[in-house]
Amino acid sequence: MIDRRRLLGSGVLALAAAGLGGGISAGISAGIGAGSGIAPRALRLLLEHRTSGEHVGLAWPLETELEPTTTARVAWVLRDRDTGEQHPIDRTLLAALVATAAALGVPAIYEVLDGFRSPHRLGAVGLHGLGRALDVRLAGVPAARLAAAAAALGCGGVGHYRAADFVHLDTGARRSWSG
């Protein structure tokens, strides 16, 4: 679970929360609720991996790519925990996380349960293996509400796993399911 006190001490929570709440809306990324809301100047996001406690705070201008060092840090934090392999995470997926939190009116502070999954471990390449899927919880938001908001924005694949209380989000074809 996200330890806000520890993150506040590191300054990462302040980075993730700065500027969020009123200015970012559901229309922040092309193809994700396009045409609705006010366009922000920057996207802000905090990701913490549940297993390792490692975290990364991101802030980047809307129309630009992430800096290579930031991309590398995200890949490191969201690496395959069994193999140690890393893969870049899709920028559109990161923007979808921000858009979904903004639609719910909360800062984009996510606990990541599973990020990149090595094709060597899986035996096949799915969206996790392409850096296009994450299993997450959004701080302070029930998983059912997170799933509903992501599905309403058209964030690709949205799976709500009730028993484990998390949401799978991906940038594949638009679809939703419950498990």
C-alpha positions in Angstrom: 0.0 0.0 0.0 1.2 3.5 -0.7 2.8 5.1 2.4 2.0 8.8 1.9 4.1 9.8 4.9 7.2 8.3 3.4 6.5 9.7 0.0 5.9 13.2 1.5 9.3 13.0 3.1 10.9 12.2 -0.3 9.1 15.1 -2.0 7.6 12.8 -4.7 4.1 13.2 -3.5 4.3 17.0 -3.7 5.6 16.6 -7.3 2.7 14.3 -8.3 0.0 16.4 -6.6 1.2 19.8 -7.8 -1.1 21.3 -10.3 -3.6 18.4 -10.2 -7.2 18.6 -9.3 -8.7 21.4 -11.3 -6.8 22.0 -14.5 -6.5 18.5 -15.9 -9.5 16.9 -17.4 -10.6 13.8 -19.2 -9.5 15.2 -22.6 -5.8 15.2 -21.9 -4.7 12.7 -24.5 -5.6 12.1 -28.1 -8.0 9.2 -28.2 -8.9 9.4 -24.5 -12.1 11.4 -24.2 -10.8 13.7 -26.9 -12.7 17.0 -27.2 -13.9 17.1 -23.6 -12.5 19.4 -21.0 -9.5 21.8 -20.6 -6.1 20.9 -22.0 -3.4 20.9 -19.3 0.1 22.2 -19.8 1.7 19.1 -18.2 0.9 15.6 -17.1 1.8 14.6 -13.5 1.9 11.1 -12.2 3.2 9.1 -9.3 3.7 5.3 -9.5 4.8 3.1 -6.6 5.4 -0.6 -7.1 3.6 -2.6 -4.4 6.2 -5.3 -4.1 9.4 -3.3 -3.9 8.1 0.1 -2.7 10.1 1.8 -5.4 8.4 4.8 -6.8 8.8 7.3 -9.6 7.2 10.7 -9.9 6.7 12.1 -13.4 5.9 15.5 -14.8 6.1 16.2 -18.5 4.7 18.6 -21.1 1.6 17.3 -22.8 2.9 17.3 -26.4 6.4 16.0 -25.7 8.0 12.6 -25.1 9.4 11.7 -21.8 13.0 12.4 -21.1 15.2 9.2 -21.7 16.3 9.2 -18.0 12.6 9.3 -16.9 11.7 6.6 -19.4 14.5 4.5 -18.0 13.4 5.1 -14.4 9.8 4.1 -15.2 11.0 0.9 -16.9 13.2 0.1 -13.9 10.4 0.6 -11.3 7.9 -1.4 -13.4 10.3 -4.1 -14.5 9.4 -7.8 -14.4 10.0 -8.8 -10.8 10.9 -12.4 -11.6 13.4 -11.9 -14.4 14.6 -8.3 -13.8 13.9 -7.5 -17.5 12.8 -4.0 -18.3 10.8 -2.5 -21.2 9.6 1.1 -21.9 6.1 1.7 -20.7 3.7 3.2 -23.3 3.4 7.0 -22.9 -0.3 6.8 -23.9 -0.9 4.4 -21.0 0.7 6.8 -18.6 -1.4 9.6 -19.9 -4.5 7.4 -19.5 -3.7 7.0 -15.8 -3.5 10.8 -15.4 -6.7 11.3 -17.4 -8.6 8.7 -15.3 -7.5 10.2 -12.0 -8.4 13.7 -13.2 -11.8 12.5 -14.2 -12.3 11.3 -10.7 -10.9 14.6 -9.2 -8.0 13.1 -7.4 -4.2 13.2 -7.9 -2.7 10.6 -10.1 -1.0 8.5 -7.4 -1.1 4.8 -8.3 0.0 1.7 -6.6 1.3 -0.7 -9.3 0.7 -4.4 -8.7 2.1 -5.6 -12.0 3.8 -3.8 -14.8 6.0 -5.2 -17.5 5.9 -9.0 -17.8 8.8 -10.7 -19.6 7.8 -12.7 -22.7 10.4 -15.2 -21.5 8.4 -15.8 -18.3 5.0 -15.8 -20.0 5.9 -17.8 -23.1 3.8 -15.3 -25.1 3.8 -11.6 -25.7 0.7 -9.9 -24.3 0.1 -6.2 -23.7 2.0 -6.5 -20.3 4.9 -7.9 -22.4 4.8 -4.9 -24.7 4.8 -2.3 -21.9 1.2 -1.4 -22.8 -0.6 -2.7 -19.7 -0.5 -2.2 -15.9 -2.4 -3.6 -12.9 -3.1 -0.7 -10.5 -4.9 0.8 -7.6 -5.6 4.5 -7.4 -5.0 6.0 -3.9 -8.2 6.7 -2.2 -10.5 5.4 -5.0 -12.3 2.1 -4.9 -11.3 -0.2 -7.7 -14.8 -0.4 -9.1 -15.0 3.4 -9.4 -11.5 3.5 -11.1 -12.6 0.8 -13.6 -15.8 2.7 -14.4 -14.0 6.0 -14.9 -11.3 4.4 -17.1 -13.9 2.6 -19.2 -16.0 5.8 -19.6 -12.9 7.5 -21.0 -12.3 4.8 -23.5 -8.9 3.8 -22.1 -8.5 0.6 -24.1 -8.8 -2.6 -22.0 -10.2 -2.2 -18.5 -10.5 -5.2 -16.3 -11.8 -5.0 -12.7 -10.6 -7.8 -10.5 -13.0 -7.7 -7.5 -11.4 -10.4 -5.3 -7.9 -8.8 -5.4 -9.4 -5.2 -5.6 -7.3 -3.9 -8.6 -7.8 -2.7 -12.1 -6.0 -3.8 -15.3 -5.6 -1.0 -17.8 -4.1 -1.3 -21.2 -3.8 0.5 -24.6 -5.2 -2.3 -26.6 -8.7 -2.4 -28.2 -11.5 -0.8 -26.2 -13.1 -3.5 -24.0 -14.0 -4.2 -20.4 -14.5 -7.2 -18.1 -14.8 -8.2 -14.5 -13.0 -11.0 -12.8 
